[in-house]
Amino acid sequence: MKNSGTKSRQTERLMALVVVALLLFCPPLIIVVDRLPSFNVGWLPLYLFCAWDTVRIADYAY
C-alpha cells in the first residue's frame, strides 16, 4: 500500500515539473523576455539559463 502512495506522489511531482517547464519555455514568455530593454547584454540568454537551471534542479530533487 505504501508503494502505491509513493508512486502517486512521484507522478504528481513529475507532472508538476513538466507543467513548470512548459510554462517557462512557452514562446510568448520567451518573446517578452527577448524584447526587454537591454543595456549591453540581452536578457534572453540569462533567462534561458536560469529557467533551464530551475528545471534541472527541480528534476534533481525529484
C-alpha positions as CSV (number, residue, x, y, z in Angstrom):
1,M,0.0,0.0,0.0
2,K,2.8,2.4,0.8
3,N,4.4,1.9,-2.7
4,S,1.2,3.0,-4.3
5,G,1.1,6.3,-2.4
6,T,4.8,6.9,-3.1
7,K,4.3,6.2,-6.8
8,S,1.3,8.5,-6.9
9,R,3.3,11.3,-5.2
10,Q,6.2,10.9,-7.7
11,T,3.8,11.0,-10.6
12,E,2.3,14.2,-9.3
13,R,5.7,15.8,-8.8
14,L,6.8,14.8,-12.3
15,M,3.6,16.2,-13.8
16,A,4.1,19.5,-11.9
17,L,7.7,19.6,-13.2
18,V,6.5,19.2,-16.8
19,V,3.9,22.0,-16.4
20,V,6.5,24.3,-14.9
21,A,8.9,23.5,-17.8
22,L,6.2,24.2,-20.4
23,L,5.3,27.5,-18.8
24,L,9.0,28.6,-18.5
25,F,9.7,27.8,-22.1
26,C,6.4,28.8,-23.8
27,P,7.1,31.1,-26.8
28,P,5.0,34.1,-25.6
29,L,7.1,34.4,-22.4
30,I,10.3,34.0,-24.3
31,I,9.3,36.7,-26.7
32,V,8.5,39.1,-23.8
33,V,11.9,38.4,-22.2
34,D,13.7,38.8,-25.6
35,R,12.1,42.2,-26.1
36,L,13.1,43.6,-22.7
37,P,15.3,46.7,-22.9
38,S,18.9,45.7,-22.6
39,F,22.0,47.7,-21.7
40,N,24.9,45.6,-23.1
41,V,23.7,42.0,-22.8
42,G,20.3,40.7,-23.8
43,W,18.1,39.2,-21.1
44,L,17.2,36.1,-23.2
45,P,20.4,34.1,-22.6
46,L,20.2,34.8,-18.9
47,Y,16.5,33.9,-18.7
48,L,17.0,30.6,-20.7
49,F,19.9,29.7,-18.4
50,C,18.0,30.4,-15.2
51,A,14.9,28.6,-16.5
52,W,16.9,25.6,-17.5
53,D,18.7,25.5,-14.2
54,T,15.4,25.7,-12.3
55,V,14.0,22.8,-14.2
56,R,17.3,20.9,-13.8
57,I,17.4,21.4,-10.0
58,A,13.8,20.5,-9.6
59,D,14.4,17.3,-11.6
60,Y,17.4,16.5,-9.5
61,A,15.3,16.9,-6.3
62,Y,12.7,14.6,-7.8
